[in-house]
Amino acid sequence: MANAINNIFWNSTDRRLRAFWRVLLQGCAWLGIQIVVGLFFGTVIFVVAIVTGWISTQDLLASDGAGFDLMNHPLVRLILQIVILLTTLSTVWLVGRILDRRRFVDFGFHLSRRWWMDLGFGLFLGGFLMSVVFLVELAAGWVSVAGFLVTSPPGGIFPLAILMPLGLFLCVGISEEVFSRGYQIKNLAEGMNGERFGAAGAILGATVLTSIFFGFLHIANPNTTWISTLNLMTAGVFLALGYILTGELALPIGLHITWNFFQGNVFGFSVSGLEPVAARFLEVRQAGPELLTGGAFGPEGGLIGVGAMLLGCLMIFLWVRITRGKISLANTLAESPGKKLLSNEVHSV
């Protein structure tokens, strides 16, 4: 009985906690540190805002919620995203080192010429796909341009203001890919790899599970619908594709950064329900059927966004075929540190 209970938590072969518990502990550490550090920085920002006159006590008592608006200020959001990024990198490194017994680079950062080429392709792909979305909606009359080089609040210096969302989405792209793809897929795939699933089944199963979780992570965003949640689960698979085919995070990170930046701050759409911050190249008016455009949630909440993801998947397959000579799952994602895969067979898809 004691051995059975012990086996639930402990992998005696690898002499470490099983994958599920490692993922759970990393997630708890990530959330706990983020809450503590976020509250500290939030308090500091709040006090500084009061002392400098950024907001007044009258604003705090007003019914328009100035205190909440403060936390949505572009600079504050950028600072909080930097906190999230540092929290993600530190917890993945620490838990990976202590519990996984794995180097940080093994989560997808084996830097090489190919790695940087994948990053460049990901950056291109995100911008290209969102450009296709915009042009399709423009041709269909579902979106109209109402302004150019717009800053929020008005009157700002555009070249400086646009750097803020660029930095914000740089942080988002890295932190969400390291957290949702790099750590979770690698550990869950390793934990599921066995006689029942094998390496390929484990990687695909881990991709599905993490993508479902990725969709639910955004369920509290403004203007969320059940369709947008399902679409973000699809986005989880889309973002994971480059990782499970190459074994590296370069392509997903690049794709995530420019997908968000072009969506919100180039073409002026909402990003997962959130309005663009600081500056945008185009100010647009959204119309058309919400089922297709995503409405207030942005393209990710509509079928046109799904279409862009499917096109992106085809382009990722093509890129991997050109740069690797074949399309196959990166079986090393399901491999324990210092341990060979149960099967050396290459699973082509």
C-alpha positions as CSV (number, residue, x, y, z in Angstrom):
1,M,0.0,0.0,0.0
2,A,2.8,2.4,0.9
3,N,4.6,1.6,-2.3
4,A,1.5,2.2,-4.3
5,I,1.1,5.7,-2.7
6,N,4.7,6.4,-3.2
7,N,4.6,5.5,-6.9
8,I,1.9,8.1,-7.4
9,F,4.3,10.9,-6.4
10,W,7.8,9.4,-7.0
11,N,9.5,8.0,-10.1
12,S,11.9,5.5,-8.5
13,T,13.6,4.9,-11.9
14,D,14.5,8.6,-12.4
15,R,14.6,9.2,-8.6
16,R,12.5,12.4,-8.8
17,L,8.9,13.6,-8.5
18,R,6.6,12.5,-11.3
19,A,5.8,14.9,-14.2
20,F,2.3,15.9,-13.0
21,W,3.6,17.1,-9.6
22,R,6.6,18.9,-11.1
23,V,4.2,20.8,-13.4
24,L,1.9,21.6,-10.5
25,L,4.7,22.8,-8.2
26,Q,6.1,25.0,-11.0
27,G,2.7,26.5,-11.6
28,C,2.1,27.1,-7.9
29,A,5.5,28.7,-7.5
30,W,4.9,30.8,-10.7
31,L,1.5,32.0,-9.4
32,G,2.6,32.6,-5.8
33,I,5.7,34.6,-6.6
34,Q,3.8,36.6,-9.2
35,I,1.1,37.5,-6.8
36,V,3.6,38.6,-4.1
37,V,5.9,40.5,-6.4
38,G,2.9,41.9,-8.3
39,L,1.3,43.2,-5.1
40,F,4.6,44.8,-4.1
41,F,5.2,46.6,-7.4
42,G,1.5,47.5,-7.6
43,T,1.7,49.1,-4.1
44,V,4.8,51.0,-5.1
45,I,3.3,52.2,-8.3
46,F,0.1,53.3,-6.5
47,V,2.0,55.2,-3.8
48,V,4.2,56.9,-6.4
49,A,1.1,57.9,-8.4
50,I,-0.4,59.5,-5.3
51,V,2.8,61.3,-4.3
52,T,3.6,62.6,-7.8
53,G,0.0,63.7,-8.4
54,W,-0.5,61.2,-11.2
55,I,-3.9,60.5,-9.5
56,S,-5.6,62.4,-6.7
57,T,-7.6,61.2,-3.7
58,Q,-10.7,62.7,-5.5
59,D,-10.0,60.3,-8.4
60,L,-9.8,57.4,-6.1
61,L,-13.3,58.2,-4.7
62,A,-14.8,58.9,-8.1
63,S,-17.2,56.4,-9.6
64,D,-15.2,56.0,-12.8
65,G,-12.6,53.8,-11.1
66,A,-9.4,55.8,-11.5
67,G,-7.5,53.2,-9.4
68,F,-8.3,50.5,-11.8
69,D,-7.4,52.7,-14.8
70,L,-4.0,53.2,-13.2
71,M,-3.3,49.5,-13.4
72,N,-4.3,49.6,-17.1
73,H,-1.8,52.4,-17.8
74,P,0.6,51.2,-20.6
75,L,3.7,51.8,-18.4
76,V,2.2,49.9,-15.5
77,R,1.2,47.0,-17.7
78,L,4.7,46.9,-19.2
79,I,6.2,46.8,-15.7
80,L,3.8,44.0,-14.6
81,Q,4.6,42.0,-17.8
82,I,8.3,42.3,-17.0
83,V,7.6,40.9,-13.5
84,I,5.6,38.0,-15.1
85,L,8.5,37.3,-17.5
86,L,11.1,37.3,-14.7
87,T,8.9,35.1,-12.6
88,T,8.4,32.7,-15.4
89,L,12.1,32.4,-16.3
90,S,13.2,32.1,-12.7
91,T,10.6,29.5,-11.7
92,V,11.2,27.4,-14.8
93,W,15.0,27.6,-14.3
94,L,14.7,26.8,-10.5
95,V,12.1,24.1,-10.6
96,G,13.7,22.6,-13.8
97,R,17.1,22.5,-12.1
98,I,15.9,21.1,-8.7
99,L,12.9,18.9,-9.6
100,D,13.4,18.1,-13.3
101,R,17.2,17.9,-13.1
102,R,17.3,19.5,-16.5
103,R,19.2,22.5,-17.9
104,F,17.2,25.6,-18.8
105,V,18.4,25.4,-22.5
106,D,16.7,22.0,-22.7
107,F,13.3,23.6,-22.6
108,G,13.9,25.0,-26.1
109,F,16.9,27.4,-26.0
110,H,19.7,25.5,-27.8
111,L,20.9,28.7,-29.5
112,S,22.4,28.2,-32.9
113,R,22.1,29.7,-36.4
114,R,19.1,27.5,-37.1
115,W,17.5,28.7,-33.8
116,W,17.8,32.3,-34.9
117,M,16.5,31.5,-38.4
118,D,13.4,29.9,-36.8
119,L,12.9,33.0,-34.6
120,G,13.1,35.2,-37.7
121,F,10.5,33.0,-39.5
122,G,8.2,33.1,-36.5
123,L,8.4,36.9,-36.4
124,F,7.6,37.1,-40.1
125,L,4.8,34.6,-39.9
126,G,2.9,36.4,-37.1
127,G,3.0,39.7,-38.9
128,F,2.1,38.1,-42.3
129,L,-0.9,36.2,-40.9
130,M,-2.4,39.2,-39.2
131,S,-1.8,41.2,-42.4
132,V,-3.9,38.6,-44.2
133,V,-6.6,38.9,-41.6
134,F,-6.7,42.7,-41.9
135,L,-6.8,42.7,-45.7
136,V,-9.5,40.1,-45.9
137,E,-11.7,42.1,-43.4
138,L,-10.9,45.3,-45.3
139,A,-11.9,43.8,-48.7
140,A,-15.1,42.4,-47.1
141,G,-16.0,45.8,-45.7
142,W,-15.9,44.4,-42.1
143,V,-13.3,46.9,-40.9
144,S,-12.6,50.6,-41.8
145,V,-9.6,52.8,-41.1
146,A,-10.4,55.8,-38.9
147,G,-6.9,57.1,-38.1
148,F,-3.2,56.7,-38.5
149,L,-0.3,56.8,-36.0
150,V,-2.7,57.2,-33.0
151,T,-1.4,57.5,-29.5
152,S,-3.3,57.0,-26.2
153,P,-3.7,59.5,-24.7
154,P,-3.7,61.7,-27.7
155,G,-0.7,64.0,-28.3
156,G,2.0,61.6,-27.4
157,I,5.2,61.1,-29.3
158,F,4.4,58.1,-31.5
159,P,7.9,56.6,-32.0
160,L,8.4,56.5,-28.2
161,A,4.8,55.4,-27.5
162,I,5.0,52.4,-29.9
163,L,8.0,51.0,-28.0
164,M,5.8,50.4,-25.0
165,P,3.5,47.7,-26.5
166,L,6.4,46.3,-28.4
167,G,8.2,45.7,-25.1
168,L,5.0,44.4,-23.6
169,F,4.4,41.8,-26.3
170,L,8.0,40.8,-26.3
171,C,7.6,39.9,-22.6
172,V,4.2,38.2,-23.2
173,G,5.6,36.1,-26.1
174,I,8.6,34.8,-24.2
175,S,6.9,34.2,-20.9
176,E,3.8,32.4,-22.3
177,E,5.8,30.2,-24.6
178,V,8.3,29.2,-21.9
179,F,5.4,28.5,-19.4
180,S,2.7,26.9,-21.6
181,R,4.9,25.2,-24.2
182,G,8.5,24.9,-23.0
183,Y,7.9,23.7,-19.5
184,Q,4.5,22.1,-19.6
185,I,4.7,20.2,-22.9
186,K,8.1,18.9,-22.2
187,N,7.2,17.6,-18.7
188,L,3.8,16.2,-19.6
189,A,5.2,14.5,-22.7
190,E,8.0,12.9,-20.7
191,G,5.5,11.8,-18.0
192,M,3.1,10.2,-20.6
193,N,5.8,8.5,-22.6
194,G,5.5,4.8,-22.1
195,E,4.2,1.6,-23.6
196,R,0.7,2.9,-23.9
197,F,1.4,6.1,-25.8
198,G,5.0,6.1,-26.9
199,A,6.9,9.3,-27.7
200,A,4.6,10.5,-30.5
201,G,1.4,9.9,-28.5
202,A,2.8,11.5,-25.4
203,I,3.8,14.7,-27.3
204,L,0.5,15.0,-29.0
205,G,-1.4,14.3,-25.8
206,A,0.7,16.9,-23.9
207,T,0.0,19.4,-26.7
208,V,-3.8,18.9,-26.4
209,L,-3.8,19.2,-22.6
210,T,-1.6,22.3,-22.5
211,S,-3.7,23.9,-25.3
212,I,-6.9,23.4,-23.3
213,F,-5.3,24.9,-20.3
214,F,-4.0,27.8,-22.4
215,G,-7.6,28.6,-23.5
216,F,-8.8,28.6,-19.9
217,L,-6.0,30.9,-18.8
218,H,-7.6,33.6,-20.9
219,I,-11.2,33.0,-19.8
220,A,-11.3,36.0,-17.6
221,N,-10.3,38.4,-20.4
222,P,-12.9,41.1,-21.4
223,N,-15.5,40.1,-24.0
224,T,-14.7,36.4,-23.8
225,T,-17.2,34.0,-25.3
226,W,-17.2,30.2,-25.5
227,I,-16.2,30.5,-29.1
228,S,-13.2,32.7,-28.2
229,T,-12.2,30.2,-25.6
230,L,-12.3,27.3,-28.1
231,N,-10.4,29.4,-30.6
232,L,-7.6,30.1,-28.0
233,M,-7.4,26.4,-27.4
234,T,-6.8,26.0,-31.1
235,A,-4.3,28.8,-30.9
236,G,-2.5,26.7,-28.2
237,V,-2.1,23.9,-30.7
238,F,-1.0,26.4,-33.4
239,L,1.7,28.0,-31.2
240,A,2.8,24.5,-30.1
241,L,3.3,23.2,-33.6
242,G,6.7,24.8,-34.1
243,Y,7.8,23.5,-30.8
244,I,6.8,19.9,-31.2
245,L,8.3,19.8,-34.7
246,T,11.6,21.5,-34.0
247,G,12.1,20.9,-30.2
248,E,12.9,24.6,-29.8
249,L,10.9,27.6,-28.7
250,A,12.3,30.0,-31.3
251,L,9.5,29.8,-33.8
252,P,6.6,29.9,-31.3
253,I,8.2,32.9,-29.5
254,G,8.6,34.9,-32.7
255,L,5.2,34.0,-33.9
256,H,3.5,34.9,-30.6
257,I,5.3,38.3,-30.4
258,T,4.3,39.6,-33.9
259,W,0.9,37.9,-33.9
260,N,-0.1,40.0,-30.9
261,F,1.8,43.2,-31.9
262,F,0.5,43.3,-35.4
263,Q,-3.0,42.4,-34.2
264,G,-3.2,45.2,-31.6
265,N,-0.7,47.9,-32.4
266,V,-0.3,47.7,-36.1
267,F,-3.9,47.0,-37.3
268,G,-5.7,48.3,-34.2
269,F,-7.7,45.1,-33.3
270,S,-8.4,44.0,-29.8
271,V,-5.9,41.3,-28.6
272,S,-7.8,38.5,-26.8
273,G,-10.4,41.0,-25.7
274,L,-7.9,43.7,-24.6
275,E,-7.7,47.1,-26.3
276,P,-4.4,48.2,-27.8
277,V,-2.3,50.3,-25.5
278,A,-0.1,53.4,-25.9
279,A,0.0,53.6,-29.7
280,R,-1.2,52.0,-32.9
281,F,-0.3,52.5,-36.5
282,L,-4.0,52.2,-37.5
283,E,-7.2,53.0,-35.7
284,V,-10.0,50.9,-37.0
285,R,-13.8,50.5,-36.7
286,Q,-14.9,46.9,-36.5
287,A,-18.1,45.8,-38.2
288,G,-19.2,42.6,-39.9
289,P,-20.5,39.3,-38.4
290,E,-19.0,38.6,-35.0
291,L,-18.8,34.9,-35.7
292,L,-16.3,35.6,-38.4
293,T,-14.5,38.7,-37.1
294,G,-14.5,38.0,-33.4
295,G,-16.1,41.4,-32.7
296,A,-14.8,43.1,-29.5
297,F,-12.6,40.1,-28.6
298,G,-10.6,40.6,-31.8
299,P,-9.8,38.2,-34.7
300,E,-8.8,35.4,-32.3
301,G,-12.5,35.2,-31.3
302,G,-13.8,34.6,-34.9
303,L,-13.5,32.1,-37.7
304,I,-11.2,34.3,-39.7
305,G,-8.7,34.0,-36.9
306,V,-9.0,30.2,-37.1
307,G,-8.5,30.4,-40.8
308,A,-5.3,32.4,-40.2
309,M,-4.1,29.7,-37.8
310,L,-4.7,26.9,-40.2
311,L,-2.8,28.8,-42.9
312,G,0.0,29.3,-40.4
313,C,0.1,25.6,-39.6
314,L,0.6,24.8,-43.3
315,M,3.4,27.4,-43.5
316,I,5.1,26.0,-40.4
317,F,5.0,22.5,-42.0
318,L,6.5,23.9,-45.1
319,W,9.3,25.7,-43.2
320,V,10.2,22.6,-41.2
321,R,10.2,20.5,-44.4
322,I,12.6,23.0,-46.1
323,T,14.9,23.6,-43.2
324,R,15.0,20.0,-41.8
325,G,14.4,17.9,-44.9
326,K,11.5,16.1,-43.3
327,I,8.4,16.7,-41.1
328,S,8.6,14.7,-37.8
329,L,7.9,15.1,-34.2
330,A,10.8,16.1,-32.0
331,N,10.9,12.9,-29.9
332,T,13.5,14.4,-27.6
333,L,10.6,16.4,-26.0
334,A,9.4,13.1,-24.4
335,E,12.9,12.0,-23.2
336,S,14.0,12.1,-19.6
337,P,17.3,13.8,-18.8
338,G,20.1,11.4,-19.4
339,K,17.8,8.7,-20.5
340,K,17.2,7.3,-24.0
341,L,13.7,7.2,-25.4
342,L,11.9,3.9,-25.1
343,S,11.8,3.7,-28.8
344,N,14.2,5.3,-31.3
345,E,11.7,5.2,-34.1
346,V,11.1,8.5,-35.8
347,H,7.4,9.3,-36.0
348,S,6.6,11.1,-39.2
349,V,3.4,13.1,-39.6
